C-alpha cells in the first residue's frame, strides 16, 4: 500500500473515538495514533467556526507540519429538527463544559419534551491534511429520531437517545459492530479511506 511509511494521526483526546476510527478504517500497514501519543502537550483549539467543516479544518491545522504524518480531525454532532438543527456544532458543550453524557442527553430530552417532531440526524465532518498541506473534507450523515428516554449503555455522546432510521433501538443499545456500519462517522470514514488509498 502507498501509505506504508505514513502515520495517520488523529486530532482527538477521546480514546473511544480512536478505537472506533481504527476499527472502521481497518487499514493494513498504516499506523493510526492519537496526536497525544506523539506530542507531549495537549493542543487547545478555539472552535469558533460556524460549521462542522470549519471547525474540523481549525483542528487539523493546529498540528505541526511533518513529512510522515497525515492528520485527521473531526467535528460532529447531533442536529434536531424541533430545535432548528441545534445543538449542531455546540453538541459537545450543549449542557456545559464538563457535562456528562447523561447531562447532555437529559437536557436534549427536556428541550424536546412533548414535541411531535422527533426527527434528528448525526453529522460528522472529517478533515484530512496531507504532508504537502492539501486538506480535503468528507461528510457523513445518519438520519433517525430521538427516543423519549435514555436507552442502552454503549457508545458515547447522544447515542442513548438516538434511534437510526429503520431501527427501533438506540445506537447505545446496538452491538458496536452494527453501529459502526450505520454511523455518521462510518459514512465519513469510508470516504476518508478511499482518499487515503488513492493518495
C-alpha positions in Angstrom: 0.0 0.0 0.0 1.2 3.5 -0.8 0.8 4.7 2.8 3.1 2.0 4.3 5.6 4.6 5.6 3.0 7.1 6.8 1.2 7.5 10.1 -2.4 8.7 10.4 -2.5 11.0 13.4 -6.0 11.7 14.9 -6.8 15.0 16.5 -8.7 13.7 19.5 -8.2 13.0 23.2 -11.1 10.6 23.1 -9.9 7.0 23.3 -13.3 5.7 22.3 -13.1 7.7 19.0 -9.5 6.4 18.4 -10.7 2.8 18.8 -13.8 3.4 16.6 -11.8 5.0 13.8 -9.2 2.3 13.8 -11.9 -0.4 13.7 -13.8 1.3 10.9 -10.8 2.2 8.7 -9.2 -1.2 9.2 -6.1 -0.1 7.1 -3.3 -2.6 7.0 0.3 -1.3 7.4 -0.9 2.1 8.5 -0.2 3.3 12.0 -3.2 5.1 13.5 -2.4 7.1 16.6 -3.9 10.0 18.7 -1.7 13.1 18.5 -1.3 12.7 22.3 0.7 9.5 21.5 3.3 11.7 19.7 3.2 15.2 21.1 3.6 15.7 24.8 1.3 18.7 25.4 -2.4 18.9 24.6 -3.4 21.2 21.8 -6.2 23.6 22.5 -8.3 24.9 19.6 -10.9 27.6 19.8 -13.7 26.1 17.8 -15.2 29.4 16.6 -16.2 28.1 13.2 -19.8 28.4 12.1 -19.9 24.9 10.5 -18.7 21.5 11.3 -16.3 21.8 8.3 -14.8 25.0 9.5 -14.1 23.5 13.0 -12.6 20.3 11.6 -10.2 22.4 9.5 -9.3 24.5 12.5 -8.4 21.3 14.4 -6.4 19.7 11.6 -4.4 22.9 11.0 -3.5 23.1 14.7 -0.9 20.3 14.4 2.7 20.9 13.3 3.9 20.1 9.8 5.6 16.7 9.5 6.6 14.9 6.3 5.5 11.5 7.5 2.2 12.4 9.2 -1.2 12.6 7.7 -3.6 14.3 10.1 -7.3 13.6 10.6 -9.6 15.8 12.6 -13.3 15.5 13.1 -16.2 17.7 14.1 -19.5 16.1 14.7 -22.8 16.4 16.5 -26.5 15.9 16.5 -29.0 18.1 14.7 -32.6 18.1 16.0 -35.5 19.3 13.8 -37.5 20.5 16.8 -34.6 22.7 17.8 -34.0 24.0 14.2 -30.8 22.0 13.9 -29.4 22.6 17.4 -27.3 21.7 19.2 -25.3 21.1 16.0 -21.7 22.4 16.3 -22.3 23.0 20.0 -23.3 19.4 20.7 -20.2 18.6 22.9 -20.8 21.6 25.2 -24.5 21.9 24.9 -25.1 21.1 28.6 -21.9 22.9 29.8 -18.2 22.4 29.6 -17.8 19.4 32.0 -21.2 17.8 31.3 -21.6 14.1 31.4 -23.3 12.0 28.7 -26.3 11.8 31.0 -26.4 15.6 31.4 -26.3 16.1 27.6 -29.0 13.6 26.9 -31.3 14.7 29.6 -31.1 18.4 28.5 -31.9 17.4 24.9 -34.8 15.3 26.1 -36.2 18.1 28.3 -36.0 20.6 25.4 -37.9 18.2 23.1 -40.4 17.1 25.7 -43.8 16.9 24.1 -42.6 17.6 20.6 -44.4 15.7 17.9 -41.4 16.0 15.6 -38.6 13.7 16.8 -36.6 13.9 13.6 -32.8 14.1 14.2 -29.6 13.3 12.5 -26.0 12.8 13.4 -23.4 14.6 11.2 -19.7 14.1 11.0 -17.2 16.1 9.0 -13.6 14.8 8.7 -10.7 17.0 7.6 -7.7 15.2 6.2 -4.5 17.1 5.9 -1.6 15.6 3.8 2.1 16.5 4.3 2.0 18.9 1.3 -0.7 20.9 3.1 -3.6 19.7 1.0 -6.8 19.5 3.0 -9.8 17.5 2.0 -13.1 17.3 3.9 -15.6 14.4 4.0 -19.2 14.4 5.4 -21.2 11.5 6.8 -24.8 11.8 7.9 -27.2 9.2 9.5 -30.8 10.1 9.9 -33.1 9.0 12.6 -35.2 10.1 15.6 -35.0 11.0 19.2 -36.1 8.4 21.8 -38.2 9.6 24.7 -35.7 8.4 27.3 -32.1 7.2 27.5 -31.8 3.6 26.5 -28.6 1.5 26.4 -25.1 1.7 27.9 -22.9 1.5 24.8 -21.4 4.2 22.6 -20.9 7.8 23.7 -22.4 11.2 23.3 -26.1 11.2 22.4 -26.1 7.5 21.4 -28.6 6.6 24.2 -31.3 8.9 22.8 -30.7 8.5 19.0 -32.6 5.8 17.1 -31.3 5.4 13.5 -33.7 5.2 10.6 -35.3 1.8 10.0 -34.4 0.7 13.5 -36.2 0.5 16.8 -33.3 0.6 19.2 -30.8 3.4 20.0 -27.1 3.4 19.0 -26.3 2.8 22.7 -28.3 -0.5 22.6 -26.6 -1.8 19.4 -23.6 -4.1 19.2 -20.6 -1.9 18.3 -20.1 -3.7 15.0 -23.7 -3.0 14.0 -23.4 0.7 14.9 -20.1 1.0 13.0 -21.9 0.0 9.8 -24.6 2.7 10.3 -23.0 5.7 11.9 -22.3 9.1 10.5 -18.6 8.5 11.4 -18.6 5.3 9.3 -20.0 7.1 6.2 -17.4 9.9 6.5 -14.6 7.5 7.2 -15.4 5.3 4.1 -14.7 8.5 2.1 -11.5 9.1 4.0 -10.4 5.6 3.4 -10.9 5.9 -0.3 -9.0 9.2 -0.3 -6.1 7.6 1.6 -5.9 4.7 -0.8 -5.9 7.0 -3.8 -3.4 9.5 -2.5 
